[in-house]
């Protein structure tokens, strides 16, 4: 079944020269659908699903069998044409990547691989062969405003995972609850990423509560009853299994960056609501919760646009000892003028709402200042450009 949505990530254009690629993304974002759509457009294709127990057992017992089968299949492919091989959920069997490496080198130009995965962690931890530049790394996210005219309130409530977004509200909430429970069981328990799942579940609840806030690892360790190092490892798991993004504090000094507490944002508002147990809680537009969900939504929109456009920005936040703060600072490096972004859920922010941006500008004179909000029309406050969030995202990645 092909996707009903037109995804921003265009595999035919990216892979038309026979290049191989990893396609990473959380479960439910549509990796398999997108990959199968690509396979339907090529003349010679082979698909291997490692979620199938029979397929997994076949290759875990003898990885070399995979190479022999692909080489046999290549004999049926005419010269100067390419065989495309999809391996779905490649992290389930990292050893296959050695065979992939061999095949790419042995049959240059004759075979390309599309390797999907919902967790980069197992590949990293196992010391898997990541093909050393022989395969690009692509990322697929939940639906973005570039792909669909999103209903904002709906996106803040149930998120934008493709399969869930098209469900009714009641059905979507059940699916989100099951998603969180299934993800824990399959990605954390089955792959033995943690020793005590109850501790991780408790940490997940805390992570939901501190979403978008600087994390004090010592305080979290005290609340969850585990060591500081374990807390840090658990947050790393959230990032490596693609459930959350880490945003570090910003400074021109790398040393100062390392001393600041990181923030973590869940990859989807619906999943965040499920983790926090707030799927049944009414979302009021004037509430603090609405503002934090809107912030999470915009942060994710910017991350998705950055990935799809291959813009190369790194994401940070800025905060002073006196409490002045800017939600995001985007920069490509020390010689690049930073783009400071404040996210406000209201329709007409005033200068008094944007003191953090003004404080940042006083220390960083070349910075470009943006406020993304729900204003229907753009306006300026001094050097700050106040923009409708959709238009603001478009402008930030065009200039």
C-alpha positions as CSV (number, residue, x, y, z in Angstrom):
1,X,0.0,0.0,0.0
2,X,1.5,3.3,-1.0
3,X,1.4,6.4,1.1
4,X,-1.6,8.8,0.7
5,X,0.8,11.6,1.5
6,X,3.5,13.2,-0.7
7,X,6.6,13.0,1.4
8,X,9.2,15.7,1.3
9,X,12.0,13.1,1.2
10,X,12.2,12.1,-2.5
11,X,14.1,8.8,-2.8
12,X,14.0,8.6,-6.6
13,X,15.9,11.9,-7.0
14,X,18.4,11.1,-4.2
15,X,19.1,7.5,-5.2
16,X,18.9,7.8,-9.0
17,X,22.7,7.3,-9.5
18,X,22.6,3.9,-7.8
19,X,23.9,5.3,-4.4
20,X,23.0,3.2,-1.3
21,X,21.5,4.8,1.7
22,X,20.5,4.2,5.3
23,X,16.9,5.5,6.0
24,X,16.4,6.1,9.7
25,X,13.3,7.2,11.5
26,X,11.1,6.2,14.5
27,X,8.5,3.5,14.1
28,X,5.4,4.6,12.4
29,X,6.8,7.5,10.3
30,X,6.4,5.5,7.0
31,X,9.9,4.3,6.2
32,X,8.7,1.0,4.8
33,X,5.9,2.6,2.8
34,X,8.3,5.1,1.3
35,X,10.9,2.4,0.6
36,X,8.4,0.1,-1.1
37,X,7.1,3.0,-3.2
38,X,10.7,3.5,-4.4
39,X,11.1,-0.2,-5.1
40,X,7.9,-0.1,-7.2
41,X,9.6,2.5,-9.5
42,X,12.8,0.5,-10.3
43,X,13.0,-2.3,-12.7
44,X,15.0,-4.8,-10.6
45,X,14.3,-5.0,-6.9
46,X,14.6,-7.4,-3.9
47,X,13.0,-6.8,-0.5
48,X,14.1,-8.4,2.8
49,X,12.0,-7.8,6.0
50,X,14.0,-8.6,9.1
51,X,10.8,-8.2,11.2
52,X,9.7,-11.5,9.7
53,X,10.9,-14.1,12.2
54,X,11.5,-16.7,9.4
55,X,13.7,-14.3,7.4
56,X,15.5,-13.2,10.5
57,X,16.3,-16.8,11.6
58,X,17.4,-17.7,8.2
59,X,20.1,-15.0,8.1
60,X,21.1,-14.9,11.7
61,X,22.2,-18.6,11.4
62,X,24.2,-18.0,8.2
63,X,24.7,-14.3,7.2
64,X,26.8,-15.4,4.2
65,X,23.6,-16.9,2.7
66,X,22.4,-13.4,2.1
67,X,25.4,-12.6,-0.1
68,X,25.0,-15.9,-2.1
69,X,21.3,-15.2,-2.8
70,X,21.9,-11.6,-3.9
71,X,24.7,-12.6,-6.2
72,X,22.4,-15.3,-7.7
73,X,19.8,-12.6,-8.2
74,X,22.4,-10.3,-9.9
75,X,22.9,-12.9,-12.6
76,X,19.4,-12.2,-13.8
77,X,20.0,-8.4,-14.0
78,X,21.3,-7.2,-17.5
79,X,24.7,-5.5,-17.7
80,X,24.7,-1.8,-17.0
81,X,21.4,-2.1,-15.0
82,X,21.1,-2.0,-11.2
83,X,19.5,-4.3,-8.6
84,X,18.0,-2.4,-5.7
85,X,17.9,-4.3,-2.4
86,X,15.7,-3.2,0.5
87,X,16.6,-4.5,4.0
88,X,13.9,-3.4,6.4
89,X,14.9,-2.8,10.1
90,X,18.6,-3.6,9.5
91,X,19.4,-3.0,13.1
92,X,17.9,-6.3,13.9
93,X,20.8,-8.0,12.2
94,X,23.9,-5.7,12.1
95,X,26.1,-8.5,10.8
96,X,24.4,-8.3,7.4
97,X,26.2,-5.0,6.9
98,X,29.5,-6.8,6.3
99,X,27.8,-8.7,3.5
100,X,26.3,-5.4,2.1
101,X,29.8,-3.9,2.2
102,X,31.3,-6.8,0.2
103,X,28.5,-6.7,-2.4
104,X,28.8,-2.9,-2.9
105,X,32.6,-3.3,-3.5
106,X,32.4,-6.5,-5.5
107,X,29.6,-5.4,-7.8
108,X,30.1,-1.7,-8.2
109,X,27.3,0.0,-10.1
110,X,25.3,-3.2,-10.2
111,X,23.7,-3.2,-6.8
112,X,22.4,-0.5,-4.4
113,X,21.0,-1.0,-0.9
114,X,18.2,0.9,0.9
115,X,18.6,0.0,4.6
116,X,15.8,1.2,6.9
117,X,16.1,1.3,10.7
118,X,14.2,2.6,13.7
119,X,17.2,2.6,16.0
120,X,20.8,3.6,15.3
121,X,21.8,2.6,18.8
122,X,22.1,-1.2,18.2
123,X,24.3,-0.5,15.1
124,X,26.5,1.8,17.2
125,X,26.7,-0.5,20.2
126,X,27.5,-3.6,18.2
127,X,30.3,-1.9,16.3
128,X,28.4,-2.6,13.0
129,X,30.0,-1.8,9.7
130,X,28.4,1.5,8.7
131,X,29.8,1.3,5.2
132,X,32.3,4.3,5.7
133,X,30.6,6.7,3.3
134,X,29.4,4.0,0.8
135,X,25.8,4.8,1.9
136,X,24.2,8.1,2.6
137,X,22.3,8.7,5.8
138,X,18.7,9.9,5.3
139,X,16.1,10.7,7.9
140,X,12.3,10.4,7.7
141,X,10.1,12.2,10.3
142,X,6.4,12.3,11.0
143,X,4.3,14.5,8.7
144,X,5.4,18.1,8.5
145,X,3.5,21.2,7.4
146,X,5.5,21.0,4.1
147,X,3.8,17.8,3.3
148,X,0.2,18.4,4.5
149,X,-2.0,21.3,5.4
150,X,-1.9,20.4,9.1
151,X,-4.7,21.1,11.6
152,X,-2.6,22.7,14.3
153,X,-4.8,21.7,17.3
154,X,-5.0,18.2,16.0
155,X,-1.2,18.1,15.5
156,X,-0.7,19.3,19.1
157,X,-3.1,16.7,20.4
158,X,-2.4,13.5,18.5
159,X,0.8,14.4,16.7
160,X,1.5,13.7,13.0
161,X,2.5,10.1,12.7
162,X,1.0,9.3,9.2
163,X,-1.1,6.3,10.2
164,X,-2.4,7.9,13.4
165,X,-3.0,11.4,12.0
166,X,-5.7,10.0,9.7
167,X,-7.6,8.3,12.5
168,X,-10.5,9.7,14.5
169,X,-9.5,11.4,17.8
170,X,-10.6,8.5,19.9
171,X,-8.9,5.9,17.8
172,X,-5.8,7.9,17.5
173,X,-5.5,8.2,21.3
174,X,-5.8,4.4,21.7
175,X,-3.1,4.0,19.0
176,X,-0.8,6.4,20.7
177,X,-1.1,4.6,24.0
178,X,-0.4,1.3,22.3
179,X,2.5,2.9,20.4
180,X,4.3,3.9,23.5
181,X,3.8,0.5,25.2
182,X,4.8,-1.4,22.0
183,X,7.9,0.8,21.5
184,X,9.0,0.1,25.0
185,X,8.6,-3.6,24.7
186,X,10.1,-4.0,21.2
187,X,12.9,-1.4,21.2
188,X,13.9,-1.4,24.8
189,X,13.0,-4.8,26.3
190,X,13.7,-7.1,23.3
191,X,17.0,-5.5,22.4
192,X,18.1,-5.4,26.1
193,X,19.0,-1.8,26.0
194,X,18.5,-1.5,29.7
195,X,18.7,-3.9,32.6
196,X,15.7,-2.8,34.6
197,X,12.8,-1.8,32.4
198,X,10.8,-0.4,35.4
199,X,13.6,2.2,36.0
200,X,13.5,3.2,32.3
201,X,9.7,3.5,32.4
202,X,10.0,5.8,35.4
203,X,12.6,7.8,33.6
204,X,10.4,8.1,30.5
205,X,7.7,9.6,32.6
206,X,10.2,12.2,34.0
207,X,11.5,12.9,30.5
208,X,8.0,13.7,29.4
209,X,7.6,16.1,32.3
210,X,10.9,18.0,31.5
211,X,10.4,18.0,27.8
212,X,11.8,21.3,26.4
213,X,13.5,22.2,29.7
214,X,17.2,22.0,30.7
215,X,17.7,18.7,32.4
216,X,19.3,18.5,35.8
217,X,20.6,14.9,35.7
218,X,21.4,14.9,39.4
219,X,17.8,15.9,40.3
220,X,16.4,13.3,37.9
221,X,18.6,10.6,39.4
222,X,17.3,11.5,42.9
223,X,13.7,11.3,41.7
224,X,14.1,8.0,39.8
225,X,16.4,6.2,42.3
226,X,19.2,5.5,39.9
227,X,22.7,6.8,39.4
228,X,23.4,10.1,37.5
229,X,25.4,8.0,34.9
230,X,22.4,5.7,34.4
231,X,20.1,8.7,33.9
232,X,22.4,10.1,31.2
233,X,22.5,6.7,29.5
234,X,18.7,6.5,29.6
235,X,18.4,10.0,27.9
236,X,21.0,8.8,25.3
237,X,18.7,5.9,24.6
238,X,15.8,8.3,23.9
239,X,18.0,10.0,21.4
240,X,19.5,6.9,19.8
241,X,16.1,5.2,19.4
242,X,14.9,8.4,17.8
243,X,12.2,9.2,20.4
244,X,13.8,12.5,21.3
245,X,16.2,15.2,20.1
246,X,18.9,16.7,22.2
247,X,19.5,20.4,22.2
248,X,22.6,21.7,23.9
249,X,23.2,25.2,25.3
250,X,24.9,27.6,22.9
251,X,28.0,29.7,23.2
252,X,30.9,30.7,20.9
253,X,33.0,28.8,23.5
254,X,32.7,25.0,23.1
255,X,33.8,24.7,26.8
256,X,30.8,26.8,27.9
257,X,28.5,24.7,25.7
258,X,29.6,21.5,27.4
259,X,29.0,23.0,30.9
260,X,25.3,23.8,30.1
261,X,22.5,21.3,30.8
262,X,20.9,19.9,27.6
263,X,17.3,20.1,26.6
264,X,15.3,17.2,25.1
265,X,12.3,17.4,22.9
266,X,10.1,14.4,22.0
267,X,9.8,13.8,18.2
268,X,6.0,14.0,18.2
269,X,3.4,15.9,20.2
270,X,1.0,12.9,20.2
271,X,3.7,10.6,21.6
272,X,4.6,13.2,24.2
273,X,1.0,13.5,25.3
274,X,0.9,9.7,25.6
275,X,4.1,9.5,27.6
276,X,2.8,12.3,29.9
277,X,-0.6,10.6,30.3
278,X,-2.4,13.6,29.0
279,X,-4.2,12.3,25.9
280,X,-7.6,12.7,27.6
281,X,-6.7,16.1,29.1
282,X,-8.5,19.1,27.3
283,X,-6.0,21.3,25.5
284,X,-6.8,25.0,26.3
285,X,-5.3,27.6,24.0
286,X,-4.4,29.9,26.8
287,X,-2.7,27.3,28.9
288,X,1.0,26.8,29.7
289,X,0.7,23.2,28.3
290,X,-0.6,24.6,24.9
291,X,2.4,26.9,24.8
292,X,4.9,24.1,25.5
293,X,3.3,21.8,22.9
294,X,3.4,24.6,20.3
295,X,7.1,25.1,21.1
296,X,7.7,21.3,20.7
297,X,5.8,21.3,17.4
298,X,7.8,24.2,16.0
299,X,11.1,22.8,17.1
300,X,10.3,19.6,15.3
301,X,9.1,21.4,12.2
302,X,12.5,23.2,12.1
303,X,14.5,20.0,12.6
304,X,12.5,18.3,9.9
305,X,13.0,21.2,7.4
306,X,16.7,21.3,8.2
307,X,17.0,17.6,7.5
308,X,14.9,17.5,4.3
309,X,16.6,20.7,2.9
310,X,20.0,19.4,3.9
311,X,20.6,22.9,5.3
312,X,23.3,21.8,7.8
313,X,22.2,23.9,10.8
314,X,23.1,22.8,14.3
315,X,20.5,23.5,17.0
316,X,21.2,25.0,20.4
317,X,19.3,27.0,23.0
318,X,20.6,30.1,24.9
319,X,20.2,30.9,28.5
320,X,21.9,33.2,31.0
321,X,22.5,32.9,34.7
322,X,19.8,35.5,35.2
323,X,17.2,33.5,33.4
324,X,17.2,35.2,30.0
325,X,16.5,32.6,27.3
326,X,16.1,32.1,23.6
327,X,14.4,28.9,22.5
328,X,16.7,28.0,19.6
329,X,19.9,29.2,18.1
330,X,20.7,27.9,14.6
331,X,24.2,28.1,13.3
332,X,26.5,26.3,10.8
333,X,29.7,27.2,12.6
334,X,31.7,29.9,14.3
335,X,31.9,32.0,11.2
336,X,28.2,31.9,10.5
337,X,25.8,34.5,11.8
338,X,23.5,32.8,14.3
339,X,19.8,32.7,13.8
340,X,18.0,33.2,17.1
341,X,14.4,32.0,17.3
342,X,11.8,32.6,20.0
343,X,8.6,30.6,19.7
344,X,5.4,32.1,21.0
345,X,1.9,30.5,20.8
346,X,0.0,33.8,20.9
347,X,-1.0,35.9,17.9
348,X,0.6,39.2,18.7
349,X,3.8,39.0,20.8
350,X,5.1,42.4,22.2
351,X,8.6,43.5,23.0
352,X,8.1,42.6,26.6
353,X,7.6,39.0,25.5
354,X,10.9,38.9,23.6
355,X,13.4,40.2,26.1
356,X,15.5,37.0,25.6
357,X,16.0,37.8,21.9
358,X,17.0,41.4,22.7
359,X,19.4,40.2,25.4
360,X,20.9,37.7,22.9
361,X,21.3,40.5,20.3
362,X,23.1,42.7,22.7
363,X,25.9,40.0,23.0
364,X,25.7,38.8,19.4
365,X,25.5,41.8,17.2
366,X,25.4,39.9,13.8
367,X,22.5,37.6,14.9
368,X,19.4,37.4,12.9
369,X,16.3,37.5,15.2
370,X,13.1,35.7,14.6
371,X,9.8,35.2,16.5
372,X,7.6,32.4,15.1
373,X,4.1,32.7,16.4
374,X,0.4,32.6,15.3
375,X,0.2,36.1,14.0
376,X,-1.8,36.3,10.7
377,X,0.6,38.9,9.3
378,X,4.3,39.6,9.7
379,X,5.6,42.7,11.5
380,X,8.9,43.9,13.1
381,X,9.8,44.9,16.7
382,X,13.1,46.7,16.4
383,X,15.4,44.2,14.8
384,X,13.1,41.2,15.5
385,X,11.1,39.8,12.6
386,X,7.7,38.5,14.0
387,X,6.4,36.0,11.5
388,X,3.5,33.5,11.0
389,X,5.2,30.2,11.9
390,X,4.6,28.6,8.5
391,X,6.1,31.6,6.6
392,X,8.8,32.0,9.2
393,X,10.1,28.5,8.7
394,X,10.1,29.0,5.0
395,X,12.0,32.2,5.2
396,X,14.6,31.0,7.6
397,X,15.7,28.2,5.3
398,X,15.6,30.3,2.1
399,X,17.8,33.2,3.1
